[in-house]
């Protein structure tokens, strides 16, 4: 990250229009004209606010400038509450949809901005954002609707998973009781709906009443999300003082048992409940979530989890971080290990940063700054 953080601060920032770029070319050069998702802006704000807070990179000024611009351009700009979904390169509204996934990352960014800056105004904005979700998007069947003025089906676990992370971060940063209540509500949804204890898997897609989606969609399981949930359940234990959910270990074990592509050693994008491969491709984020969870589980002293951490790191270095511009990544490979990327998406920095941050946090006596070396 000693190269990634300066790289994205320089190449990933738009000096003409302001804000973060959606992606850059494989050589690190700018790509003109791309729409900008609000969630990507929020992810980058989170990264630079947290990097500053941890003393790894002087990123607070950049994070605050990006957040101020984003508030001006995307928060209640069309007379309706909530954050819009997409902006043009110049900062105009490209999609007025209010999307749950976007709002999860807005909350994560605001939690870390408040923590890094000491400015409680960011927490106030987080409270307003959370109030919008609870008033406008809360669903009587549990959880939240997908969007306002956008697609409603299938319902997905994924935005709720990221909201779970964001609300834990907000509660830890500000002490928000409302955020903590939301954490417990999503954990209940995980227990009742997302997690299948018979297979030790998390399902992705659901219908209106949270029944499993019909057809092929209802069969989709993502090994990367199994790792991500395993880590989040440990965070739930750490932040809330709850006993560790046995699902945390079971999910990781399932991913390791049936989720790895034997040809590449990388996680498959999707499998079904029988462990059969639906999509053998790989993206960078899956490997960083595998690494983060394996490193966390290494604290148990298990030699097996140490081997998994080494395997995850080898996959990242051997594929996604191999022969790429310093600070970037080859984001996607097919099931045979052939690259399938024509640009470097900025959204992946959130995952890469999170994976390395966990390694640094858990390393005994590690030099936090030097631990961020890529």
GIGI-V292219 format. One record per helix or strand of 3 or more residues. SS is the DSSP state (H for helix, E for strand). FROM is the first residue (numbers start at 1). TO is the last residue. Records with the same first field share a line. If there is no record, write none. Layout:
SS->FROM-TO  FROM-TO
This chain:
H->4-10  38-53  60-74  100-117  121-137  158-174  177-194  215-219  223-240  247-258  284-300  303-320  346-362  370-372
E->93-95  277-279
